[in-house]
Each structure stands twice: as structure tokens, then as C-alpha cells.
């Protein structure tokens, strides 16, 4: 079971990293997640990992936004 938990953690890190890279790389300016696998994102297994990666509470779920030029907000980064 330890190996299975490690595999899940690795997949989770890869998934969250990919989502962050969409915003950090400029593919999209923001990304809002309302559901993961049919359940509300705040109740999903990713609920702890997404805020650690920079997602914040939004109206419908969790949102990750790119920093704007001239903004004092830190750029989107995430290290697993």
C-alpha cells in the first residue's frame, strides 16, 4: 500500500504541476476548477494540493490566475 500511496502522490503532483504550467506558461490567463471527477473541488483529493500551488477561493471553486505586469502579486510557481 505504501507504493500505491506514493504513486497517487506522484500523479497528483504531476497533475497539479501541469495545471500550474498552463497559467505560468501563458497558455491561459486563469484557470478555475469547480469539480474534480464529479465532486466539488473543495471536497476532492486535490483540495489540499491546489491551494499550496497558488489556487485561491473563487465563486465556483478554486482559481489560479497569472500575475499581471506591474502587479505586486508574486508570479505563479509551484515546487513539488
Secondary structure, DSSP 8 states (H G I E B T S, - for coil): -HHHHHHHHHHHHHHHHHHHHHHHTTS-SEEEE-EETTEEGGGSTTHHHHHHTT-EE-SSSEEEE---TT-SS-------
